């Protein structure tokens, strides 16, 4: 009986110790998130953004949004060179954030690095990227302060692929910042390219997702209605 009582007391002591440890870990996590929130606010004031990278899936895959690509091809919106470029960089599209990244160094790829990866001339690659940016197939996040100071982007360009055509990850959990950028600045729509699937982020949601064109147009109407 004494041994049983002793075992029960020890078990109770261990349980209380685990509970205390869990509380301490929770408090530590909450403090860490507060620090991250503060850093993110400071970064935004300086014209930068912080993107959380997901490491849930290490396999390299990219989904082709076939219905949309068919429209792009049928409308002759892209040259064969541009289509070839997009197909060639698919292994570089980072999971969930859709950025063009060097998987070995875990860093955003510069134009020079892309040219070296593709074994192509840098000038030609730069020209292709500029064209795809104008057409809304690629997007880039720039340092606002650099633009104001130098009238151009001085540091390396951070390039992202339009998730309406190619997406690496869950199409129902598209990075919120990228989804907002694509839906607010939309050269495809302005140029009369009416895609079947459009990206949209609801105001109270952290992520965007692909919706049918009908639903997308309803969202746009509701947003513009006073």
C-alpha positions as CSV (number, residue, x, y, z in Angstrom):
1,X,0.0,0.0,0.0
2,X,2.8,2.4,0.9
3,X,4.5,1.7,-2.4
4,X,1.3,2.4,-4.3
5,X,0.8,5.7,-2.4
6,X,4.4,6.7,-3.2
7,X,3.9,5.9,-6.9
8,X,0.7,7.9,-7.0
9,X,2.4,10.9,-5.3
10,X,5.3,10.7,-7.8
11,X,2.9,10.5,-10.7
12,X,1.0,13.5,-9.5
13,X,4.2,15.4,-9.0
14,X,5.3,14.5,-12.6
15,X,2.0,15.6,-14.0
16,X,2.2,19.0,-12.3
17,X,5.7,19.4,-13.6
18,X,4.6,18.7,-17.1
19,X,1.7,21.2,-16.8
20,X,4.1,23.9,-15.5
21,X,6.4,23.2,-18.4
22,X,3.6,23.5,-20.9
23,X,2.5,26.8,-19.4
24,X,6.0,28.1,-19.6
25,X,6.4,27.0,-23.2
26,X,3.0,28.7,-24.1
27,X,4.1,31.9,-22.5
28,X,7.5,31.8,-24.3
29,X,5.7,31.2,-27.6
30,X,3.3,34.1,-27.0
31,X,6.2,36.4,-26.2
32,X,8.0,35.3,-29.4
33,X,4.9,36.0,-31.5
34,X,4.7,39.5,-29.9
35,X,8.3,40.1,-30.9
36,X,7.6,38.9,-34.5
37,X,4.6,41.2,-34.8
38,X,6.6,44.2,-33.7
39,X,9.4,43.4,-36.1
40,X,6.9,43.0,-38.9
41,X,5.4,46.4,-38.2
42,X,8.9,48.0,-38.3
43,X,9.6,46.2,-41.6
44,X,6.4,47.5,-43.2
45,X,7.3,51.1,-42.1
46,X,10.6,50.7,-44.0
47,X,8.9,49.3,-47.1
48,X,9.7,45.6,-46.5
49,X,7.5,42.6,-46.0
50,X,8.1,39.5,-43.9
51,X,6.9,36.3,-45.5
52,X,6.5,33.1,-43.5
53,X,8.0,30.1,-45.2
54,X,6.2,26.8,-44.8
55,X,8.3,23.7,-44.4
56,X,5.4,21.2,-44.2
57,X,6.2,19.5,-47.5
58,X,9.6,19.1,-48.9
59,X,8.7,17.5,-52.2
60,X,9.1,19.7,-55.3
61,X,5.9,20.1,-57.2
62,X,4.0,22.8,-59.0
63,X,0.4,22.8,-60.1
64,X,-0.5,24.0,-63.5
65,X,-3.9,25.8,-63.6
66,X,-4.8,24.2,-66.9
67,X,-8.0,26.1,-67.7
68,X,-6.2,29.4,-67.3
69,X,-3.1,28.3,-69.2
70,X,-5.3,27.2,-72.1
71,X,-6.7,30.7,-72.3
72,X,-3.3,32.3,-72.2
73,X,-2.1,30.0,-75.1
74,X,-5.3,30.5,-77.2
75,X,-5.1,34.3,-76.9
76,X,-1.4,34.2,-77.9
77,X,-0.7,36.3,-74.8
78,X,2.8,34.9,-74.4
79,X,5.6,34.2,-76.8
80,X,7.1,30.7,-77.0
81,X,10.2,32.0,-75.4
82,X,8.1,33.3,-72.4
83,X,6.2,30.0,-72.1
84,X,9.5,28.1,-72.2
85,X,11.0,30.3,-69.5
86,X,8.0,29.7,-67.2
87,X,8.1,25.9,-67.7
88,X,11.9,25.9,-67.1
89,X,11.6,27.7,-63.7
90,X,8.9,25.5,-62.2
91,X,11.4,23.5,-60.1
92,X,12.4,26.9,-58.5
93,X,8.9,27.9,-57.4
94,X,8.9,27.8,-53.6
95,X,6.2,26.0,-51.8
96,X,3.2,28.1,-50.6
97,X,4.8,31.5,-51.3
98,X,5.4,31.0,-55.0
99,X,8.6,32.9,-55.0
100,X,11.5,32.0,-57.4
101,X,14.1,30.7,-55.0
102,X,17.5,28.9,-55.0
103,X,16.6,25.7,-53.1
104,X,20.2,25.1,-52.1
105,X,20.9,28.5,-50.6
106,X,17.3,29.1,-49.5
107,X,17.5,32.6,-51.0
108,X,15.6,34.6,-53.7
109,X,17.2,34.2,-57.1
110,X,18.7,37.2,-58.9
111,X,18.5,37.6,-62.6
112,X,22.1,36.6,-63.0
113,X,21.5,33.4,-61.0
114,X,18.4,32.6,-63.1
115,X,20.5,33.1,-66.3
116,X,23.2,30.8,-65.0
117,X,20.6,28.2,-63.9
118,X,19.0,28.3,-67.4
119,X,22.3,28.5,-69.2
120,X,21.1,31.6,-71.0
121,X,22.3,35.1,-71.7
122,X,21.6,37.4,-68.8
123,X,20.4,40.3,-71.0
124,X,17.9,38.0,-72.7
125,X,16.6,36.6,-69.3
126,X,16.2,40.1,-68.0
127,X,14.2,41.1,-71.0
128,X,12.0,38.1,-70.7
129,X,11.4,38.8,-67.0
130,X,10.5,42.5,-67.7
131,X,8.0,41.4,-70.3
132,X,6.4,38.9,-67.9
133,X,6.2,41.5,-65.2
134,X,4.4,43.9,-67.6
135,X,2.0,41.1,-68.6
136,X,1.2,40.2,-65.0
137,X,2.6,36.7,-65.2
138,X,5.4,37.6,-62.7
139,X,5.2,40.0,-59.8
140,X,7.9,41.5,-57.7
141,X,8.1,43.1,-54.2
142,X,10.3,46.2,-54.1
143,X,11.9,48.2,-51.4
144,X,9.8,51.4,-51.4
145,X,12.6,53.4,-49.6
146,X,15.1,52.4,-52.4
147,X,12.7,53.6,-55.1
148,X,12.2,56.9,-53.3
149,X,16.0,57.4,-52.8
150,X,17.4,56.0,-56.1
151,X,14.4,56.1,-58.3
152,X,15.0,52.3,-58.9
153,X,15.3,49.1,-57.1
154,X,18.9,48.7,-56.0
155,X,18.9,45.3,-54.2
156,X,18.1,42.0,-55.9
157,X,14.6,41.6,-57.3
158,X,12.2,39.3,-55.4
159,X,10.2,37.6,-58.1
160,X,6.9,35.7,-57.6
161,X,4.9,33.7,-60.1
162,X,1.2,34.5,-60.7
163,X,-0.7,31.7,-58.8
164,X,-3.5,32.0,-61.3
165,X,-1.2,30.1,-63.7
166,X,1.2,28.1,-61.6
167,X,1.1,27.4,-57.9
168,X,3.3,25.3,-55.6
169,X,1.1,24.4,-52.7
170,X,-2.5,24.4,-51.6
171,X,-4.6,26.4,-54.0
172,X,-7.0,27.2,-51.1
173,X,-4.2,28.7,-49.0
174,X,-2.4,31.1,-51.3
175,X,-0.1,33.5,-49.5
176,X,-2.3,36.5,-48.4
177,X,0.1,39.2,-49.5
178,X,0.7,37.7,-52.9
179,X,-3.1,37.1,-53.4
180,X,-3.8,40.8,-52.6
181,X,-1.1,42.0,-54.9
182,X,-2.4,39.9,-57.8
183,X,-6.0,40.8,-57.4
184,X,-5.4,44.6,-57.0
185,X,-2.8,44.9,-59.7
186,X,-4.1,42.7,-62.5
187,X,-2.6,43.4,-66.0
188,X,-4.2,40.2,-67.3
189,X,-7.7,41.5,-66.5
190,X,-6.8,45.0,-67.8
191,X,-5.5,43.5,-71.0
192,X,-8.8,41.6,-71.6
193,X,-7.5,38.1,-70.6
194,X,-10.5,36.7,-68.8
195,X,-9.2,33.7,-66.9
196,X,-11.6,30.9,-65.7
197,X,-10.0,30.9,-62.2
198,X,-9.1,34.1,-60.3
199,X,-7.3,34.6,-57.0
200,X,-9.0,36.6,-54.2
201,X,-8.4,37.1,-50.5
202,X,-11.4,37.9,-48.4
203,X,-10.9,40.8,-46.0
204,X,-11.2,38.7,-42.8
205,X,-9.0,35.8,-44.1
206,X,-5.3,35.3,-43.8
207,X,-5.0,33.4,-47.1
208,X,-6.3,33.8,-50.6
209,X,-7.6,31.1,-52.9
210,X,-8.7,30.5,-56.5
211,X,-12.4,31.1,-57.2
212,X,-14.5,30.6,-60.3
213,X,-14.7,33.7,-62.5
214,X,-18.4,34.2,-61.6
215,X,-17.6,34.2,-57.8
216,X,-14.6,36.5,-58.4
217,X,-16.8,39.1,-60.2
218,X,-19.3,39.0,-57.4
219,X,-16.5,39.7,-54.9
220,X,-15.4,42.7,-57.0
221,X,-18.9,44.1,-57.3
222,X,-19.5,43.8,-53.6
223,X,-16.2,45.5,-52.8
224,X,-16.9,48.4,-55.1
225,X,-20.5,48.8,-53.7
226,X,-20.6,51.6,-51.0
